[in-house]
Amino acid sequence: AVVVSVPPLARKTIGATGALRRRSMGRRRSSRVAAAAFAVALAVAVAVTGVLPTALGYVCRGGYDGPVNFAQLQSHKVSEASGLASSIANEGILWTHEDQGKDPKLYAVSLKSNPPGEIVAIIDLHPWTKRHKESPDFEDIALAKCPHTDEYCIWLGDIGDNCARLQSDGKPHSLDCGSSYYLYAVPEPEIRDHDSVLKEKARDVFEVELEYPFTGEYPNIAMDSEALVVSPDGSKAWLIEKRLMQAKPWDRPTPARIYETSQNLTLVPSSVSIPLKLSTIIDNPDGVRITGADLHPTGEDLIVRTAYHGGTYLYTFDVPFDFKTIQFRGRLASNSLRQPQPEAVTFDFTNVEPAQFGKAFWHISEQSQGWQNLEYVRCKDDLQQLQVRGIMSPYRNVHLAAVAG
């Protein structure tokens, strides 16, 4: 067996020793070799078949099956599910939340309840959000280490702004909706009972206000974002733009900006303002706006979901967590089950199918009636396993193991 250990982001970026630098250089060379191999394989496949193959990532080398309805949310309470995150600390739990104008709450959905899909925990954030003048517009969540404690946090992005959404001419619709954006990190509670509902107020919340650079000219203007990803060590967050299609010609690529926090979030206090800085600009997949995303803890695969037809697409990184090395790979799954108003996506760490741990992913819809189906998309390969090794309790780090033979 060949095991490639992916260290925490902090070890690669803060106070690296000579040995760690050498390891990182070797890791970068390996990533470049892998990226070159991808490019060659893609070129050969297209030359032979004339068809773009199913996207392949570092996490899942065999491609994905089509979506299946695994469970149904057993409640009307989450009428507009806008984000989705898979718990690692609590087996069988998916976290979700509602969109703008709804209650500022986090909901834990159990896949171990009877029937699967029951809400088993509710965390109320109203004591925190009521301090702001504007109502929150929560658009996405992620699971990562808390910035100041050794436990998992649910990271929640109040990052939507329909007025700031860029039109096809590259100008914002309006600046009248306000311009306040916030990032929250809420410690994840332990969930033991899948047959009752745990209700609690959010505790020990880490909160920072996010500030876009503003010159009045693209790209340094505020943006409407519905996708949030966070590094597994809780040191950095990235926001991905939801962008309308370009004007004619329609085959012209539609850019989407990605902004990142400019300071190490583990080193700043709560309740401060953090400048954002432009990380990179990508082309929207098929020109369709991005409504959700998840960054794999290995830092090598980024999956995004899009509106309308609801495709899920893959980006990979030549260097883990380095968005300047991001590469578009293609579509992983279509909206074959015709899920209405496709919205959110997350990698699977629920352990409902151990062989799929860290490789499969979930979908949920933002349809307005509740009772949404939870779609499951399985990885086809069985040649590699993702192992979770404890490095601190209860926070754990994900390591990638490629198993040969």
N, C-alpha and C positions, 0 to 999 in steps of 0.2 A: 504494500500500500504506500502511495505517495501522499503525504500530508502537507498541505500548504497552510501555514498558520497566518492569519491576518490579524495583526496586533491592533489594539485600540487606537483611534485617531490621535489621541493626545500623545501617545508614545512616538508617533511619527512627526509631530509638529512642534512639540514643546520639549526643550532641553534634551535633544537627541544626543546620545553618545556616539563615538566613532563607530562602534559595532553596529548600532542601530542605523546609522547613516549608510554603512556598507550594505546592511540587510535591505534597506529601503531602495538603494540603487539596484540591487539584484532583483528586487520585486518589480521595479519599474521596467528593467530589461525584459523580465518574464511577461509583463503586461503588454509591452510593445510587440514581443514575439507572438503572443496570443492574438493581438489585434491584427497583425499581419496575416496570421493564419485565417482569421475570420474573413479578411478582405479577399484572399486567394480563393477560399471556399465559395464565397458569394459570387465572385467573378466566374468561376467554373460552372456553378449551378445555373447562372443566368445565361452563359454562353451555350450550354448544352440544352437547356429546356426552354429558354426564353421567358421564364417565369421567376419572379422574386420568391424565394422559399420562405417558409415560416422562420421568424427571427430566432436566433440562438443566442443565449446569454452565457455568462460565466457560471451562474447558479444552476441553470437547467440546460444541459447540453443537447437534449433530445427533442426540444420543442414541446408544445403543449397540446392537450386535447381540447375539444370545445367545451364551453361552460355547461355546467349542470346545476339544476336547482337542488341545493343540499338541504336547505331548511327555509322556514318562513318566519319572519319577525312576528311574534305573537302579541302584537299591540298596535294601537292606533297612535300611541303617544309620540312616536318619532315619525311624524307625518312627512317631513322633508329631510331625510338623512343626507347630510352633506359631506361627512367624512367617515373614514373607517380605519381602525388600527387593531392589529392582532396582539393580544397580550402574550408575553413570554412567562411572566411570573405567575399568572393565573391560567392554568390549563383549560382550554375549551371556551375562552372568553374573547369576544370581539367588542371593541368600544366604538360608539358612534355618537353623533350629536345632530342637532337640527340647524337649519339655516337661519338667516336673518329674520327678526321679528318673532321668533319663537323663544321658549324658555331657555335661559343660559344654563343648560344641564348636560352632563355626560351620562351616557347610558351604557351599562354592561349587558351584552346579549350573550346568553349561554347556549353553547352547542351540546351541553351535557344535561340540560333540563328535559322534562318530559311534558309536552313535546319540545324538541329543540327550537330555540328562538325566543325563549322567554327572557324578559328583562329581569335581571337579578341584582342590579345595583344602580343607584342614581346618585350622582354627585352634583350638588347645587352650587353654581358659581355666582349667583345673584349678589351675594355680599361683596363680591369683587367688582363685578361689572357695573353695579349701580353707582359707583363713584365717578363714572365718566358721563359726559354730557350726551354722547351719542350712543344709541343702542348698538350692541355688538353685532357684527356680521361674521359669525364663525363659519369658516369655509373648509377647514381640513384639520386633521389631527395626526399625530405620530407617537410612537412609543420609543423612548430613549432614556438614558440615565438622567436623573435629576441633576441640575447644575451644581448644587451645593451639598448633596447627600448621596450616600451609596445605596440608592434604591431607584426603582423605575418611576418615571413620571409620564403622564399623558400630556403631550405638548399640543396646545390648542391655538390656532391662528385666527385672530379677529382681523382678517386681512382683505375682506371683500370691499369693493367700492365700484358699484355699477356706473357711477358718474365718471370715474377715472378710466373706464374701459376705452381703449383706443379704437377709433373707427378705421375704416379702410384707408383713409388719407393720413393716418398716423397721428391724428390729433385727438385729445380726450373729448368725450361727449360733453362733459361739463366739469366744473370744479365746485359745484354747489352742494355736494353730498357731505362735505366735511373731509378732513384728511387725517383722521386719527386711526392708527393701526397698532395692535397690541399682540404680544406673544405671551402665552401663559404656560407654565409647567406645573401640573397638579400631581402630587404624589399618588400613585396608584394604590388603592386599598387591597387588602387580602380578601379574596372571595372564597369561602369554604362551602357555603350552602347554595346549591343550585335550584332549590325548591321554594325560596322566599326572596324578598327584595330588601337589600341593604340600602338605607337612605342616610346620607350624611352631607354636611356642609364641607365644601372644599377647605382643606387645611394646608398651612405652610406653602401657600402658592407663591411661585416665582413669577413675576410679571415685569415686562419691559415694554416701553413704547418704541415703535419702529419708525424711523424717519428716512424718507427717500431724499436723495439729493435733488434739488430743484433749481433748474436754470430756465424753465419755460420751454426748453427745446428737448426733443427726443434724443437720447433715451433717458435723460435726467429729469423725468417727471414721474409723479406717482402713477401706480398701475393697479388694475383690478386683478387680484390673484385668488385662485380657488385651490391651489396646490401648495402644500407645505411639506418639507422633509427636514429631518434633524439628524446630525451625526450621532452615532450610538453612544458616544461619551458625553453628549449634551453640551458640547462646546460651540457648535455652530448650527445655524438654521438657514435654509434656502427657500425663497418664494418664487413660484413659477407663474408667469403671466397667463391670464385667460384673454386671448386676443381674437377679435373678429377676423373673418376672412379678408384677404386683400380685394381691392377693386379689380376690375378687368385689367389684364387677362387673368382668368381664374387659375391658370396653371402656375402663376407666379408664387413662389414660397411666401408663407405668412410668418414673419418673425415673432418670437415670444422671448421676452427678456427673463433672465433669472438673476435675482438680487440675493445677496447673502449678508448676514450680520457681520459687521466690520470688527467686532471685538470678541474675544473668547468669553462666552457666556458663563463659564465656570468661575471667572475672575471678576465679574461685575456684581454689584448688589442688586437686589430687587428694586422695582419702582424707579428706575432711571430710564433715560432715553438712549437708544442705540442707533447710530447712523447705519444705514444700509449702503452697500456699494454694489455696483454692477459686476456680476461674476462672468456672465457670457450671454450671448443671444443665440437661440436655436431656431430652427424652422419647425413650426407646428406640424405634427404628423398629418399628412393629407390635407393640410390647410385648415384643420378643425381645432377649435379651441380646447385647451386642456382644463379639465374640471377636477382632477385629483391625481395624486402621485404617491409613491412609496420608494424609499431608498433602502436597498438591502444592507444589513449591518456589515457585510463584507466590504461595502463601498464600491462594488464593481457593477452592479445592475441597478438601474432606475426604471421603474415602470410608471407609465402615465395613462390615464383614462381620458377619453374625449367625449364631447357632447354629441348630440344628434344620433349617428349610427352606433356610438358607444364602443368604438374599438379600444383595445388596450395595446400599447406600444412599448417597445423596449429601447432604452439608451444604455450604453455601457461606457466605462471609463478606462482609458489606457493606464491611468494612474489612479488608484482608489481614492475616492472622495475629492478628486481634483476636477472641478466642473469645466476647467479650461481644456480638458482632454476628452470631453464627452463626445460620443459618437452615436448617431442614429442607426438602429439595427433593423427595424421593421415592426410589423404587427404580430402580436402574440395571440390575440383572440378577437373575434368579432362579436357583435351584439346579436348572435344567432338566436337567442331566446327572446329577442325583442323586448328587453327590459326597458320600460318607459323612463325617460329622462335619466339616462346613465350618468353616474356622478363619481363614485368613490371606488378606490382600489387599495388593497393592502396585501403584502406577502403573508403567508400562513405560518404562524407559530403556535397554533392552537393544539397541535398534536392529535387532532381527530383522526388523522391517518399518518402514523409515524414515518412512513416512507416518504411522505410529501412535506415533511417539516422543513420550513425555510425555502421551499421550491415552488409549491403551489401558490395560488393567490385567490383572493375573494373580491366580489363585486357587490355593491348595493345601489339601489335606485333612489332618486330624490322625488319619486312620485308623491303626490300630495294627500294620499289617503292612509298611509301607514300599511302594515301587513306586507311589507316588501319581501320578495324572495332574496335569499342570500345565495348568490351564485358562487360555485367553486370551480376553479380551473386547475386541472392536474398536470404536472410535469410528466412527460412520457418516459424519461430515462430512469434507469435503476443502477447506474454505474457510479454514482457518487452519493455520499451521505453528508448531511450537515450535522455536526456534533456541537452540543452546548456544554461548555466546560465552565464550572464555577470559578470566578476570580474574586468575587466578593459577594456577600449576601445582603439583600436578595438579588442585586444586580448581577447579571451574567453576560458574558461576551460570546458572540457567535464565531466559530472557526470553520473554515471550509476544508473539507477533506475529500480529495479525489481518489477514489478507490479503484485500483486496477486489478483485473483478474478475479 
